[in-house]
Amino acid sequence: MSVRVGILLSGCGVYDGSEIHEAVSILVSLDRRGAEVICIAPSIAQAEVINHLTKKPTSEKRNVLEESARIARGKIRDLKKVSVDDLDALILPGGFGAAKNLCTFAKDGAECSVQSDVAKLFKELHAAKKPIGLACISPVIAARIFGELKVNPKLTIGSDQSTADAINAMGGQHHHVGPTDAYVDEENRLVSSPCYMNDVSPWIVFQGAERLVEEVLRLAGDQSSLIRSHLATMENKF
């Protein structure tokens, strides 16, 4: 059975949604490894809409789920309708949508709040010991949620000191890594990689995404083995 990996999108476009290069790199990396990809997004209003040519806000109103459907080629599910039982793992691309739509980090920094359905899924995955992968700026979401739970989440956004300081302030523990590396918190089953937190090329981003995916699938496979072992033990009892 293929590992079922949710990709949590936050719109379409680096300045107000999911970073497209990161999202596509993750999609390709999962597909080439035979994972079953389930794209999901919350059906909420975008915090703002940015003209990506001028990089200035516009008066438009857009929906995060509808915009994310552009990346998913229309094959996407509303986050509210996704259960932890539907997934073996979850991965988030970065982009300002992660920091504006999925949480308020772009505006509030270390005092940010997380969108309720996102927080719920993260907590359920953590309780089920299912891995979560986080690219670029999205580790701040895990820092906010799991820092409050006081489980000492270990994360990376590369080497950006101000964001690293914010992660530490939220109860996380930041670890500096190189542009194509990933940091693995084995205990909390979190994997993070810098991607475009660095000023790098798409090829560097793809390599980081591949490393992220490899580690998430490793953890998901470990969890699948634990589940199979548990079921086999229960069957033997009867």
N, C-alpha and C positions, 0 to 999 in steps of 0.2 A: 504494500500500500504506500502511495506517495505521501510524503510529509506535507501537511496542509499549512501553508504560510500566508497569513494575512499581511497585506501591505496597506498601512493606514496613510491615506493621502489627505492633503489639506488645501486642495485647490490646484491650480495649474499656472505655474510661473514663479520664479524665484522671489520676486518682491512682495507677492501677496498670497502665494500658495506653495505647493510642493516644488522643489527644485527639480526640473525635468530631467537633466542629465543624471542626477542621483537616482531618481525614480526608475528611469529606463535601465540604468546599470544594474540596479537591484533586480528588476524584472528579468533581464537577460541572464544574470548570474543564477537566479533561482530556476529558470526554465532549462538552462543547459545542464542542471543537476537533477532534473526530473521532478522538482517539487510541484505541487499543486498550488497555484497562486490564487488568492482570494483578495481582490481589491475592495477596500472599504473606505468610507468617509462619512463624517457626520453631516446630516442635512440641516445646516445652519447658515446664517448669513455670514459672508466674509466680513472681517473687521474693517477692511477698506479695499478698494480696487485701485491698482497702480497701472498707469500707462507705462509699459515696459520700454517704450522708445524714449520717452521724456523722463522716465523715472519719477513722475509726479502723480499724486492722487487725483482721481476723477470723481465725478458725482454718481457714477454707475453703482448699481446694487447687484451683487452676484451671490449665488449659492455655492457653498463649498462642495457638496455632493455633485452638483451639476458640472462644476468646473473640473473636479477630479475625474469625472467620466471621460473627459477628453484624453487623459493619459491612459485610462483603462479601456479605451475604445468602446465605451458604453457598458462594459461588463463589470458592474460594480454594485456593491450592496450598501444599504444604509446602516451605519454603525449601530443604531438602535436595535436592528434586527439580527445582529451577530452575537452569538453566544460564545463563551469560552470553550464550550464543547465542540464548536465548529473549527477550532484552530489547534494546531500543534505548536505554533510559534507566531510571532508578530514582528514586523520590521517597519520602521518609520524612516522615510527620506527626510532630508532637511528642507531648507527654504523658509522664507519668512512666514509662510502659512503655519508652520509648526509653532512659531513663536507669537503669532498674531491670532490665529483661528483655533488651534488646539489648546493654546494656553495664552496668557497675557504677558509673557516674558519680554516681548519687544517694548512694551509700554511700562511694565511694572518691575522688571528685573527680578531680583531675588524675592520680592514680595508678590510674585505672580500667583494667579490661580489657574487651575486646569479645567477645561471643559468637562462637564460631569460624566458624560458617556465615555470619554477617553479615560478619565480617572477610574471609573468602574471597571473597564476592561483590563487596564493595567493591574489593578489590585486582584482581579480574579485570575489572571494569568500567573501572577506571582504566587498566589495561594496554591495554584495547581502545579507549580514548579515548571511552567512552560516558558521558554526563553523569549526575550524581547531584544531586538536589534535596533540600534539608534544611530542614524547618520547625521553628521553636520551639527546643527544647533539643537536637534531634537533630544539629546541627552538631558537638557534642562528640565524636560517634562518628567523624566524618571527621577531626577534630583528632587523636584518639588514633591512628587507623590511619595516616593520611598524614603526621602529625608524626613517627612512628617511621620512616617511609620517607624522611624528610628532603626532601620535595618542596614544603615551604613552603605548605601549604593556606591559602587566604585565605577567611575565613568571617565570618558575622555572627550574633549572637543579638539584635541591636538595640542596646541601651545598658546592659544589666545588667553592671555592672563586675566583679563577682566571677566570673561565668561567662566573661566576656571574658578575665579574667586567667588562668583555668584553660585556656582555649583556647591562649593564648600560651605558657603553661607546658608544654603538650603538644607544642609545636613548630609550632603554627598561627600565623596572623596575623589578629587580629580587627579588623574594620572596623565602626564605628558607622553605622547607617542608621536611617531613620524607620520608623514602624509598618507602613506599606504598601509599603515598598521591598524590593528584593532585591539582594544583592551577588553579582556574578558573577566567579568566578575562571576566566578564559578558559583559562589554561594547563592547569589541572588539571580543567577542565570540571565545576566545582562551583558550585551555585547555592544560596543560603541566604536565608531571610526570617524575621523575628522572630515573627510571629503572636502567640500568647498569652504570649510572654516579656514582653510589655507588658500592662498592665492596660487592655484595650481591649474593644470590642464585637464581636459576631460579624461585623458588616458590615466592620469594619476587617480582621479575620482573613481574610475572604473576598477582599478586595482584595489582601492580601499573598499569599494562595495563588494567585490569578490571575496575579500578576506572576511568582511562582516558576515556575508552569507554563509561562507564555509563554517565559521564558528557557530552561527545560529543553528545551522543544520546539524552540526556535531552535537550540540546540546539537545536539540529536538530528538535526535536519534537516541541519545542516552536516555532521555525521558521515556521514549517509546519502548526501549528495552526494559526499563523499570516497570512500566505498566504491564507489558507482556509477562514479565516474571511474576508480578503480583497476581495477575489473572490465573496463570498456571498453578501458582501455589493454592489459590482459592479453589480451583477445580479439583486439585488433588485431595483437598479436605472432604470433598463430597464424593 
